[in-house]
Amino acid sequence: MRADPAEEAVDVGDFAAVGIEFRAPDGSGIDFGRVPGLQQTGMDAHGAWLAGPLGGSARTLPDLRLCFHLPAPACQVVVTIRSWRNSHVVHVADPILRQMPVDMPGSGAEAGTTPPLGRNRIVLGREPTWFHYGLVPGRPITLRGQLVRTEASDGAFVAIAYRDRAGALIAPPYPDVMATPSLPAFVGIPVHGDAYRFTVALVPPPGAVTLDAGFAAWDDSAILAMPSAPEVSLGHDLRLEALANAAGTSVESVLAHALSRLAPADGTTQGPPSTAPLRLDLDHVASAEPHAPLRSCDVARAGPDATGWTAEHLRLAHWPAWPLPEHPDWRADPFSAPAWRIAFQSLSWLHPATAGEDRAMRRRAVELCLAWSRANPWGQPADPLSLHPACLARRAEALLGVLAGVLAAADEADATGLGILGGEVVQHGLALAEILGQNTLAGNLLELQAAASLLGIARALPTFPLAAHWEALAMAALRRGFDARLGPDAPLAEPSYHQSLELLTLALAMVPILRARPASIALADHLEDRLAPAWQGFVGCLEPDGTLPPFGDAPARVDCKGWIARLTAAYGRPWMAFPPRGATNHAPADPVVQGVLARRRGGPTGWASFTSDFSPRHDPQDHRDCTSFTFGTGAVRWITEAGGSQSQQPRRLGRYLASGRAHNVVLPDGREPTAGAGVPRTTARIGDASIHIIDTTVHGPDYRHARAFVLLDDLSGIAVLDAFATADRPLFLEGFLHVPPEVVVALTDPQRAFGLRDGRRLSIVGRMLVGRFGGLSVTSGWNGPSPAVQGFVAGPTEAMQPAAVLSYGMSGQRRVCGGVLIAASRRSLDALVRTVDDVRFAPLIVG
């Protein structure tokens, strides 16, 4: 891609967009849920953003690559490259579309790729797959989705069952629904083409409170499936955008319009609305069960005192106290930190005032909520980040808490603005319901946070006409989301250890909330069954000093030990013991977790640990850290990662954190890794060392790649070697080793370096099996244009701090294999040399 020399938007992450449309053999488009390597761009169901072309007067970014999985049964793709933020014409030259060779190791489903139709697929048989929905009196409900077939099919049907408030079945017939002797109520769905989009519009009978819709195939002989759960809606006129457009900017007007449109018809499900006015009944809000799971997660993560505010100052997490104006500017960004803005806009810092007896602080909390509402009419946010789903969900919870606190205090002076607070809670409920109903966040931790918040609103407003619908949406999203992320075999389907702990924390917080209602006890029991193995597998990945391996998104200043201790105190279970049972010298036992290679050792000279993560990387924004590793020995952390969260950094540093250059990986020909995964190929022993060979798919179809880790039994030394093969052409590799700021790195010759810390020494020696070693270099704190940023690690605050990065080069013709030996003593270095020089070693990695 080449941009004009006068291009202005050179430092944006969404300079241009690539859209991908998947098509079946007959050319019909398939609406997959999530596709590894792609994300939603707002213009395309699947695609990716291209960053601005920094560097040089020519403004070029050569060899732009986008790798993604092609889920079956798609066999065609349409690629669209769109202008977006660019100010001048952009030229795209020589686009090529290539597939991974089928014989390449790790190119199949074992590499972490999705099964046919994606991870969220729903295969249909003769027995229906049931979905449960809450209804709104007098309102139709619409289900939309897609059916995909791989063989000829007679189509599908939806079995329909309506129930009343007591849960009793309302006997058919139902309006606009067919019936046969074997199927008392159903809607047929013909399948025209290999991929067919359907819409099922249903009009519930009088008295219906819930709908059970069972999707099934007429014929078991054909493979018929839905790529994802159906979308659900109650009509365009109840969408928040439509209500805001009709009502204007006043939250009271939006609420009034919503209530008027929800007014039940007179004795029928059709016809004009009744003239009987509806009102927002807040009587149950104060007496509802405490429901603030997101607040509980925040307290568990950072402690109850991490956030505090007074009439004059606000302190959010680790940021310094900020003078809180009497009339805040809701566009404030005093620390140039997106994370601070999200926390500020979430209003979650108001929670302490809602539960306390301080009348002045409670009134101040109400004033701040009303001020936020006035400054943020729906669709016109003062700060766009206030609409971030994590912010939206937490603010809904906070507004509900303030409202409950005011009602519980029964202070008439506090009651001013109750209508606005109630209206805001309803507005937030409408927004969260749309997000869940449209599957906008499917496959994301944010989906669970939105569902947890919406469930609280629905249970606090049980008489509101939308409450049953909201609760059903929330419950379905919670079950779907937890099932996808807490598998029966204990893998945690999150690319970040920090996010994995967030997931476990939310699950623990939701269990008692779900147990509070008979209808959700089954989901609570289901979660309990999944939590124990997932927790034990996660804790086994902790470093011996109690920290999280810094792979994936890893916000700074997280006290993992304190976090786990607070969780254990709040939700103690026998299986939450830490350190794990059987651990030696408080070092976690070797875990058995999908996509992780970890070793832990204790001893008289201090702990030692090694961790490598090669789990799947699905989204373009995932960190490019497949097969990256950390290493510590003698109770000293020697090899680390940049860590940090890209969303909390300026653009250049944010892009750097996600790139391969911020991780301990190897780049071929300067090309960044892409979406993909690692696949264990071989585990062997030679002498006092174990050898682990991992094939990867993250370098695309142009390269075959394997990484070998050689681990001495006492973890006093390791070797890391990479084997690359490509077409008959020159091949240049650049590898990286990141060290903490406390470690001093020095070069002694082109193939040897050492690190010093607290009187201890680490040797790093280049080693080649095939090709030539290209020498060593050290970089620290180079903050040039985005592609060249190097030498930063996450510090105790959000600010990144300079740290040394040791780079090593390797080159050859068509095939290169080599890397580095890392040892804490001469004896360890000699043992690594003997292992790598052993005649049995080279065939394991080179083949």
N, C-alpha and C positions, 0 to 999 in steps of 0.2 A: 504494500500500500504506500502510495506517495502523495503527500499533501503539498499544497501551494506554499512557497516560501513565506508568504504573508499570512499564513494560517494563524488564527488567534487562539483557538481552543486546543492547544497542544498539551495541556496538563490536566485533561479530564478523563475519567474512567469510562465514560459512555460517549466517546467521540463518534463512533459509528456502531451499528448493530448488525448482527448476522441472524437471520431468521431461518429456521429449519422446519419444513413440513414433511411429515412422514406419510407415505401412501402405500396402500395394499396392492396386490398384483393387478387388480382391475382399475387402479388409478384413484380409488376413493381414499380420502384423507382419514388418518387414524388419530384420535385424540388420546394419546398416552398421558398418564398422570405425570410421573417424573422420569426423565431420561438422563442417565449418567453423562456428565459433560456439558449439559445444557441447563438453562434456567429460563424463567419467564422474563421477557424484556418489556412487557407492557404493550408491545405491538404484535408480538408473535407468541403462540403457545409455547414454543421452544426456541431457544436462541442463546446468544451471548453478546456481551458488550466488547467492543474493541477500544483500547485506551488510545489516547492521543499520541501522535508520532513525534515524540521528543528526540532531540539529538541531531545536531548538524544543520547546516543551512538548507540542505535538500529536504529535510523533514520526512525521512523515510523510515519505515519499519519493515525491513525485509523478512520474508519467510514467516508471515503470520500463520499460525496453526490453530485449528480447532478440532479436537478429537472428541467423539461422542459414540455412545453405543447405539446400534441399530436393532431395536427390539423386534423379534418376530411377531407377527408375520409381515412386517413392513419390508418391502423390497425395492422401494424407490424413495428418493428424497428430493425435495425442491429447496434450493439454497437461495436466499435473498439477502443481499448486502444493502443496507439502508444508510443514508446520511442521517445524522442526528444532531450533534452539537457543533459540527464543523462549520466554519464561516466561509470557506472557499471550496472550490472543486477538489475532489479527492479522486485519484486514479488507482484502480485495482488491476494488477497485471497478473496474467498466467494463473488463474484459479484452477486448482486440481482437486478432484475428489477421489480418494483412494480408500480401500478397505484393508484391514489387518489380514494378513495371510492366515488361512484357517489352520495351518500346521505350526504357527508360531506358539511357543509355550505360553500358556496363560491367556490365550485368545478366547477361550470358551467361558462358560458360565462359572467355572471354578475360580475365575479371576475376580469375582465380585460383580460381574455384570448381571443385569436383571434377567429374570425368566421371561418367556414370551408374554407380551402385553404389559410388561413392567411389574414392579414390586406390588402394586396395589390392585392387581388384576383380580377379577371375580369370575371364576369359571362356573358356567351354568350347566346343571344337569336336570334330570326329571324332577328331583326334589327341590323345592324352591329355596332360594337364599333370601332370608327375610331382613327387611329394614323397617325400623320403627320410627314413626313420626308423630309429633304432637300437632293437633289441629286447632284452628281458630274458628269459633262459631260463625257460621254464615260465610266463610271464605273458602274458595277453591284452593287446591294445592296442586302444584305442577312439579313433576319429576322429569329431569332431562338427563340423557346419557348417550352412550353409544354401544352398539353390539358389533363385535368383530368375529368373523367366522374364518375357518381355515379349510372347511369342506362345505359341500352343499348342505343347506339346512332348511328345515320347515319354519324356522323362526322361533320366537320366544313368546312368553306370556307373563303377565304380572297377576298373581293371585291377590285378591283384595279382601281385607277383613277390617271392619270398623268396630270399635268398642266404645262403650259409654263410660261415664265417670267412675263407675264401680268396677270397670274392667270386663264387664259382660259383653259377649259378642252381640252386635246388632244384626239380626237376621237379614239376609238379602231378600229381595232384590234391592240393588242400589242404583242411583241415577247414572245413566250412560255407561253401564257396566254389563258385559255379556254373562251368560250362565249356561252351563251344561249339567247333565246329571252328575258327572264326576267333579266338575269345577263349579261350585255355586256362584262364584263372582270372580271375573277375571277381565283383563284387557289384553288383547292380542297385539303383538309387535312383529310385523313382518320384517324380514331382513332382505333389503334390496341392495345387492352388492356385497363386497367383502367387508365393508365397514359402513354401518348404517346408524345415523343419529336419530334418536327417537325423542318424542315428547309425549308424556302421559299426563293429561289434565283431568283431575278428579274433582267431583262435587260431592262432599260428604253429606250423608243423610242427616236429618235433624237429630240432635242428641249425641252425635259422634264427637268423641274427645280425642281419640287416637286412631291412627291408621297403621296397619301392618301390610306392607307390600312385599310379596315374595316373587322374585324374578326366577324364571326357570325356562328350560329349553323343551320344545315339543319332542325332540328326538335325541336320544343319548348317543347316537352314532356319530354325530357331528361335534366338532370342537367349537363351542360358542362361548364367548366371554365378554365381560365389560372391562375396559381398561382401568376403571376406577369407580368408586361409589357414585350413584346418581346425584346430580345437583338438585336442590330443592328450593322452591320459592313460593311465595304467597301472592304474587302479582306485582306488577311494576308500580302500582300506586302506593304500595307500602314500602318501597325502597326509600332509604334515607335521602337520597339525592332528589327523588320526586317530591318528597314531603318538604324538604328545604326549599326547593324551587317554588312550590305552591305557597309556602307559609312565609317566606322571607327569612331574615336572619335571627328572629326572636326564638329562643328555645321554647318559650311558652306557646308560641304560635305553631311550632313544629309539633309539640305534644298535642295541642288541640286538634290539629289536622289528623294526626294519627288516631286519636280517640274517635273522631267523627267517622273516619273510614273503617274503624273496627266496630262501630256500633252494630249490634245484631239486627238482622232483618226481622220483620214482624211475623214470626211463626214459620218462616220458610228459610231456605238457604239462598234464595235468590230474591231479586226485587230491590226496591229502594231501601236505604238504611232507615232504621227506626228514628223517630224524633226524640226518643228518650236519651238524655245526655249521658255519656260515660264520663267517669272521673277517675283520676289516678288515686287508687286506694293505697295509702301508705301505712295503714294500721298494723300490718304484719312486719314492717321493716325492722322496728326496734326489737321485736320478740323473736325474729328469725334466728336460727342457729348461727353462731359465729362462723363466718366464711371469708377468710382472707388468706388463701393458700399462697398467693404470690408474695404477700407481705411476710408470711412464715418462711418462705424460701429466702427472701432477702435477709431476714434476721438470722437464719441459720448460716447463710454464707458469710456475712460480715459482722454479726453480733448485734445485740440490741442497741448498743450505743454508737454504732457506726454513723448513724444519721441523727442530727439534732437540729432543732430550730427554736428560736425565741422570737419575740416581737421585732427584734432588730437584726438578727443574724440567722443564716442558714448554712449548715454544714452537711454536705452530701458525701458519704463514704470517705475516701482518703483526701479529697480536695480540701483546701483551706476554707475556713469560714468566709462566707460572702455576706456583705451588708444587705439585708433584705429591706428594700424600700417599702414605704407605707403603701405606695401604689406601684407594684412591680411592673417592669417592662417585660412582657412575656416573650420578647425576642432576645432575652439576655443570653450571652455566651461569654462569661468573664474569663474562662480558662481555655477558650478555643478547643473545647473537648465535646464531641458529639455525645459521649456517654453521660457527661454532666447535663447536657441539654435534655436528653431523654429522661434522666432521673428527675430533673426539675419540672419538666412538663407533665410527668406522670402524677404529680401531687401525692405520691406515696409517702412523702415525708410528713404529711399531715396526720398519719395514723395515730401517733401518740396522743395528740390533742383530742381525738374522738373517744378514747377510753378513759381519760383522766377526769379529775374533778375540777380542774382549773377552768372556771367559767370564762375568764377573759381569753384564754388560749382557744377554747372551743369557738367562741364568737369570732376570733381572728381567723380560725380555720374556715369558718363559713364565709367570711368576707373574701378570703383568698380564692375560694372556690367560685364565688360569684364573680369576682374580678376576672378569673380565668375564663369563665363562660362568656362574659361580655366581650373579652378581647379575642375570642375564638369562635365566632359563629360557624356553623358547620359548612365545610367547604372553603373557608377563608381563614386558615390557621395563621396565627402570628408567627409561629415557627413550624415549618413543614414536618420536622421530626416529631411533633406532637401527634401525628397520625401514624407513626411507626406502630406496628401491631403490639410490640412489647410495652410501649408507652400507653397505648390505648387500653390494653387489658388492665394494667396496673392503675390507671387513672379511674377506670370504671369501678374497680374495687375500692379505691380511696374515696371516691364520691359517695359510694354506697355506705362506707364506714362513717363519713361525716354526717350523712343523712340519718343513719341509725343512731349516732351519738346525740344529735339534736333532739330526735324524737324521744329517746330514752330519758334525756334530762328534763323533758316536759317544761322547758323554760320558754315562756311566750316571747321573750326578747330574742331568743335564739331562733325562733320560728320564722323570722323574716327571710324570705327567699326559699322556703321549702318547695314552692312550685318550680323554681328554677333548678334546684338540686334534683328534684324528682324528674324533671324534664331531661336534665343532662344524663341521669342514669338510664332513662329510656332511650335517649339518642345513642348512648354508647352500646346499649343492648342491641339496638337495630343494626349498628355498624358491625358488631361482633357476629351477629347472626348471619349477616350477608357474607362475611368472610368465611364462616364455617359452611354455610349452605352452598356456596360456590366452589368449595374445595380449594380456595385460594392458597392456603398454607399447608396443603396436604404434604406429608413427609417432612415437616419442619417442627422443631420444638415449639415454635411460636403458635402452632395450631393447638397444642395442649394448653398453653398459657391462655389463649383466647377462650378455649372451652371451659377452663376452670373459672375464669372470670364471669362468663355468661351463665354458668350454672348458679353462681352466687346471686346474680340479678334475678334469675327465674325463680329461685326459692324464696327470695326476699319479697317478691311481688306476685304471690300465687294467684291473686284475683285479676291481674292484668291479662287481657285477652291473649297476649302472645306468650305468656309464661310457659304453658305446656309445650308449645312449639320450640321455644328456646331451650327448655330443659332437655327435650329429646335430641335436638341438634348437639348440645353440649355433651350429653352422654354418649352419643354415637361417635363424636370426635375423640373423646377420651379413650373409649375402647379401641377404636381404630388406631389412634396415635400410639398408645402404650403397647398394643400388640405389635406394631411395626418396629418399635424401638427396644422393647424388652422381649427378646425372642425366647422360645421354650428351652433352647440350649444355652442360654445365658449370654449370648453376644450382645453388646451394646452398640446399636446401629447409629453411632454418632462419631463424626470424624475428629472430635475434640474431646480430650479427657475432662476438661472443664465443663463442657456441655453435657458429658455423661453424668457428672456429679449433679449438675443442675436437673437433669432428667430424674435421677434417683431421688433427689430432694423433693421435687414436685410430686412424684409418686407417693412418697412417704407422707407428705402433707395432705394428699387427697384421700388416703385410706380412711382416716376417721370421719372425714366429711361425707364420704360415700356410705359409710356404715350408719350414718345418722338417719337414713331413709330406707325402709324395707325394699323399695324398688331398685336401689343401687347397691345393696349388700353383695349381690353376686359379683359385681364388678370389683368391689373391694377385695373379696376373696380371690378373685382371678389375679388381681395385682399382687396380693401377698404371695401367691404361688410363683410369680415371675420375679419378685424382688429379691428373694434370698439368693438364688444362684447368680443373678446379675450383680448384686452388691459384693458378694464374695469374689467374683471374677474381677470386679473393678478394684477392690481394695488390694488384691494381689498385684495390681499394676503400679501401686504407689512406690515411690522411691524409698529406700531405707530411712531417709531423714524425714519422711512423711510428706514430701512434696509431690505434686502431680507432674508426670512427664510433660514437657512443654510442647507437645505436638498439637496441631490444629489451632483453633482460636483459643488463646489463653490470656485473658485479661490480667493485668499486673496486680500485685499486692493482694494475693489471695492466700489467706491463712488456712491451708487445707486441713491441718491438724485440728485447729479450732472449729472449723466447719464440721468435720466428722464428729468431734466431741459434742457439739451442740445438737447434731442430728441424733446421736446415740442417747443423749439425755432427754430429748423431746419424744423420740419414737423408738426407744430401746427395744431391740429384739435380740434373742440369743445369737442369731447369726450375724449381728452387727459388731461382734467383738473385734477390736483393733489394738495391737497387731493381730493378724489372723492366727488361729490355733495352729500350732506346729511350726511357727516361725522361729528362726534362730537369731538370737541377739537382736530382737526387734526388727529384723529384716524380713519383709514379706516373702512368703514362699513363692516359688516359680509359678506364675499363673498359667492357666490354660484358657486363653482368650483369643478369639478369632482375629487374625491379622496383627498379632503382637508377638514379638520374641523378647523375652525378659529373663534376666538372671540376677539373683541377689545373693550376696554372701556376707556373713558377719565374721568377726575374728579379732584376735588380740591387737592387730594393727589398724582396726577400724573397718567400717562397712565398705562394701564394693557393690557396684550395680552397673548393669547394662540394659538398655531398653531400645528396641527398634520397632517402629510402627510401619506396617505395610498394608493396612486395611484400605478398603476402597475409597477413592476420592471421586465423588459424583458430580459436584457442582463446580462451575468455573471459578467461584469465589473460594472454594476450599483451598487450604494451604497445600503447596506442592512439596509435600514432605514424605512421600511414599519411600520407605527404606531408610529414612533419616534415623539417627540414633543419638543417644546420650551415653556417657561413660564416666564413672567415678570410681576411684580406688583409694585405699588408705584414708577413707573418710574425707576425701577431697573431690569436689566436682571438677573434672578436667574438660570434658566435652559437653557443651550444652546446645541450646537452640536459641534463635532470636526471641522466641516466645511472643507475647503481646497479642493484642487484638487489632486487626486492620481497621475495624470500624471506629476505633478510638484514636486514630492517628491522622495527621495530615495526609494528603493524597499520595505524595511520593513515598512516605514511609509506610503507609497502608498497603500500597502495591508491593513494596519490597517485602513486607512480612509474609504475604501470601506466595511470593515467588520462590522458585527453587534456590535462589541465591541466599535466602535467609535460612536455609536448612542444610544439613550435612548430607548432601546428595552430590551426584555428578551430572553435569550438563554436557550432552554431545553437541559439538559444533555450535555452541552458544544457544541451543534451543531449550526453552523452558519445558519441564514436564507438563503433562496434560492430565485429564481425568483418566483414571485407571486403577489398577491395584497390583499387589504382589501375590505370588503364588509359591508356597514352599515347594521346592523340587527335591532336595536331598538333605538329609541329616546324617553325619558320619563322625567317626572319631579317629584321630591320629595322635598317638601318644597321650599327653596330658591336655589335649584340646578337643573341643567339639567344633564341628564345621557345619554351617547352615547355609544352604544355597537357596536364593529366592529369585524366581523369574518375575519380571514386571512387564506391564503393558503401558506404562505411563510415558513412553517415548515415541509412541505412534508406530505406524507400519514401516518406517524407514530403518528401524533399528531392532535388533534382538539384544536384550539386556538381561544380565543376571548379576546379582550382588551376593558376595560371599562374606560371611562373618566368621572369623576364627576366634573362639573364646577360650582362653586358658581356664582351667578348672577353678583356680583360686581368684580369677578375675583380676590378676595383676597386670594383664596385658590383653590386647585384642588386635586383630588385623581386619582391615576392611578393603576388599578388592572388588573391582567391577570389570565385567567382561561385556564388551560391545562388539557387535558385528553388523556390517552394513554392506551396501553394494561395493563394487570394486572402485573405490575412490579413497582419498585421504580422509582420516578421521581424527578429530581433535577433541579431547575431553578435558573438562575443568571440574575439579572436586573441591569441596569446602569443608573445613572443620572450624566450628565456632567455639570459642572459649569464654568463660566468664571474665568480667572486668578485673577480677582479682588475680588472674593468671597472666604472667608476663611471658611473651613468646619471643624467641630469638632464633635466628638462622645461623647454622654453623657451616653449611655448604649447600650446594644446590639440591641435595637429596636428604638433608637432615636438619631437623629443628628440635628445639626442646622448650618445655614450659616450666616455669618456676612459680611456686606458691608455698608460703609458710615453710620455707626450707626444704620442700620436697621438689623432686624433679621428674619430668615426664619426657621420654624420648619419642620422637615421631620421625620415622624413616620411610622414604619412598621405596617401593618394591614393584618390579615389572616382571610379568611372565611372558607377555607378547607386546611388542612395541617399544617405544622410548619414553622415558620419564622426562617431563618438560620443565622440572624445577619447581621451587617453592616461592611464595611471596606472602607478605603479611599486610593486611589492610585494617584500618581502624577509623571509624567515623567518617567515611567518605560519603558526603551528602550532595552528590552531583545530580544530573538528570536521572529520572526514574530508573532506566535500565542499568545505571551504574552505581546506584546506592549500595553501600556495603559496609559492614562493620558496626552493627548496632544490635543490642539486646534489650529486652524489656527490663526496666529498672523498677524500683520500689513504688514509683508513681506511674502515671500514664506516659510520662516522657521517656523516650528511648535514650539509652546511654551508650556512648562509644565502647566497643570491645573489639579485641583482636579476632580476625578471621584468617586462618591459614588456608591459602589456596594452593592447589597442586595441579600440574598439567601432565597430560599423557597424550601420545599421538602414535599413529601408525597407518598402515595401508589396509583398509577393509576390516581389520580385526585388531582390537586392543584389549589387553587384560592387565590390570595392575591396580595399585592403590598404596596404602600406607600401613605400617606396623606401629602400634601405639603401646608403649610399655613403661612401667613404673620402675623397672630395675634392669640391670644388665642380664640377670638370669632370665627374666621374663622375655626380654628381647631375643636372647639366644633361643628360647623355647619356640617363639613365634617363627624365627628364621628356619629352625629345623622342620616345623610343621609345613610351612609354605614351600620349602625346598623338597619335601618328601615326594617321591615319585607318584604317590597315590593322590596328591592334592590337585595338581593341574587338571587331570581329566575330569574332576568333579565340576569345575567351573568352566573350563574352556571347552570340554567335550571332545 
